[in-house]
Amino acid sequence: MLAPYPFAKRLLDKTVSVLLLALLSPVLVLVLVAMTINTVVARRDRGPFLYRERRVSRGEEFDLLKFRTLRRAALGSQAGGEAHARLLEVNPENLTWTGRHILKPWYLDELPQLVNVLKGEMSLVGPRPWPPSLVAAQIAGGLDYRNEITAGWTGSAQVQKGVTEPAGYAELDLAYVEACRSWSGSRLARYDLCILWRTVKLIARGEGLRF
């Protein structure tokens, strides 16, 4: 059964994503400038600015948007298979200069997903979207919540970085799914704002992927 997606949460998603895109527009411009310089200077770092990966949200597949962090050779290694950049990003040799020094430490590669939120493919807060194969494996293990709820740009699991073990993330996701089912729209929107604020503080510490 699909979990509710209250009007207050939809309104929060649209309003905050527009505000964030406006407020962060100088950062987006700087990222694009840095990526342009990087591709001019380093041939092996050349490629498109945006990267798309198939993900699942509320039982439907969509194209997740990210700023490209991977070198051409690393992207080529995924040809013909399911794209999952995170598996390759743990190796610094796979990353472009901007991916390694700018995008990953500050989570800036995730900013284009605000467009996914505006399109209604994602919410600002919810379980992170997984590739179809991982969702299928999770369903086979008895957890089907990623087919029931809209995927999130951030979530209660993501703001526990360094506190909760990865194995406990599913419990946090399930608690959020239950909140979507049982809480009022206004209470859920207030909780989403708290998660977003904790996300901002996490990003500000620059504790993303480092080598």
Secondary structure as the mmCIF struct_conf table of DSSP 4:
data_model
#
loop_
_struct_conf.conf_type_id
_struct_conf.id
_struct_conf.beg_label_comp_id
_struct_conf.beg_label_asym_id
_struct_conf.beg_label_seq_id
_struct_conf.end_label_comp_id
_struct_conf.end_label_asym_id
_struct_conf.end_label_seq_id
HELX_LH_PP_P HELX_LH_PP_P1 LEU A 2 PRO A 4
HELX_RH_AL_P HELX_RH_AL_P1 PHE A 7 LEU A 23
TURN_TY1_P TURN_TY1_P1 LEU A 24 LEU A 24
HELX_RH_AL_P HELX_RH_AL_P2 SER A 25 VAL A 41
HELX_RH_3T_P HELX_RH_3T_P1 ARG A 43 ASP A 45
BEND BEND1 GLY A 47 GLY A 47
BEND BEND2 PHE A 49 PHE A 49
STRN STRN1 LEU A 50 SER A 57
TURN_TY1_P TURN_TY1_P2 ARG A 58 GLY A 59
STRN STRN2 GLU A 60 PHE A 67
STRN STRN3 LEU A 70 LEU A 70
HELX_RH_AL_P HELX_RH_AL_P3 ARG A 72 GLY A 76
TURN_TY1_P TURN_TY1_P3 SER A 77 GLY A 80
BEND BEND3 GLY A 81 GLY A 81
HELX_RH_AL_P HELX_RH_AL_P4 ALA A 85 GLU A 89
TURN_TY1_P TURN_TY1_P4 VAL A 90 VAL A 90
BEND BEND4 ASN A 91 ASN A 91
HELX_RH_3T_P HELX_RH_3T_P2 PRO A 92 ASN A 94
STRN STRN4 LEU A 95 LEU A 95
HELX_RH_AL_P HELX_RH_AL_P5 TRP A 97 THR A 98
HELX_RH_PI_P HELX_RH_PI_P1 GLY A 99 LEU A 103
TURN_TY1_P TURN_TY1_P5 LYS A 104 TYR A 107
HELX_RH_3T_P HELX_RH_3T_P3 LEU A 108 GLU A 110
TURN_TY1_P TURN_TY1_P6 LEU A 111 PRO A 112
HELX_RH_AL_P HELX_RH_AL_P6 GLN A 113 LEU A 118
TURN_TY1_P TURN_TY1_P7 LYS A 119 GLY A 120
BEND BEND5 GLU A 121 MET A 122
STRN STRN5 SER A 123 VAL A 125
BEND BEND6 GLY A 126 PRO A 127
HELX_LH_PP_P HELX_LH_PP_P2 ARG A 128 PRO A 129
STRN STRN6 TRP A 130 TRP A 130
HELX_RH_AL_P HELX_RH_AL_P7 PRO A 132 ALA A 140
TURN_TY1_P TURN_TY1_P8 GLY A 141 GLY A 142
HELX_RH_3T_P HELX_RH_3T_P4 TYR A 145 ASN A 147
TURN_TY1_P TURN_TY1_P9 GLU A 148 GLU A 148
BEND BEND7 ILE A 149 ILE A 149
STRN STRN7 GLY A 152 THR A 154
TURN_TY1_P TURN_TY1_P10 SER A 156 ALA A 157
HELX_RH_3T_P HELX_RH_3T_P5 GLN A 158 GLN A 160
TURN_TY1_P TURN_TY1_P11 LYS A 161 VAL A 163
BEND BEND8 THR A 164 THR A 164
HELX_RH_3T_P HELX_RH_3T_P6 PRO A 166 GLY A 168
HELX_RH_AL_P HELX_RH_AL_P8 TYR A 169 SER A 182
BEND BEND9 TRP A 183 TRP A 183
HELX_RH_AL_P HELX_RH_AL_P9 GLY A 185 ALA A 204
TURN_TY1_P TURN_TY1_P12 ARG A 205 GLY A 206
BEND BEND10 GLY A 208 LEU A 209
#
